[in-house]
Amino acid sequence: MDKTLAIISVNQGDIVQLGFTSNYFHVTDVREPTHPAAPGMVWHGSYFRWAEGCWGEPTLIHMHEGKPMPFVLDQATREMFGWGDLP
């Protein structure tokens, strides 16, 4: 699968797993980068902090071809983690 297509298919409200790690990111906004030399997308949101059992401070990540493949969690998986009601 083309990583670029996977990156641009993520929408506001999605929870994504990045690569094959336990890094989960709740996307609250998706934007194009402000500079044309930076392809990809900018995701605003927060990472889940396993040690504290909660979502962290708002942050952003620049997702592009060199980043891990994102995997969007389905509703059943969100509910299994207790994240089913996140907007």
BELDAWO-V6119 format. One record per residue. N is the residue number from 1. OMEGA is omega in whole degrees, 0 to 359 (none if undefined). Layout:
{{N & OMEGA} {N & OMEGA}}
//
This chain:
{{1 & 178} {2 & 181} {3 & 181} {4 & 179} {5 & 178} {6 & 182} {7 & 183} {8 & 180} {9 & 180} {10 & 184} {11 & 175} {12 & 179} {13 & 180} {14 & 169} {15 & 183} {16 & 171} {17 & 183} {18 & 181} {19 & 180} {20 & 181} {21 & 175} {22 & 175} {23 & 178} {24 & 183} {25 & 177} {26 & 184} {27 & 178} {28 & 178} {29 & 178} {30 & 180} {31 & 172} {32 & 178} {33 & 182} {34 & 179} {35 & 183} {36 & 179} {37 & 181} {38 & 181} {39 & 180} {40 & 180} {41 & 175} {42 & 178} {43 & 172} {44 & 179} {45 & 180} {46 & 176} {47 & 173} {48 & 180} {49 & 184} {50 & 183} {51 & 180} {52 & 181} {53 & 181} {54 & 177} {55 & 183} {56 & 180} {57 & 177} {58 & 179} {59 & 174} {60 & 174} {61 & 177} {62 & 180} {63 & 180} {64 & 188} {65 & 183} {66 & 182} {67 & 178} {68 & 179} {69 & 178} {70 & 176} {71 & 182} {72 & 179} {73 & 176} {74 & 185} {75 & 181} {76 & 179} {77 & 177} {78 & 181} {79 & 178} {80 & 179} {81 & 183} {82 & 183} {83 & 185} {84 & 184} {85 & 179} {86 & 181} {87 & none}}
//
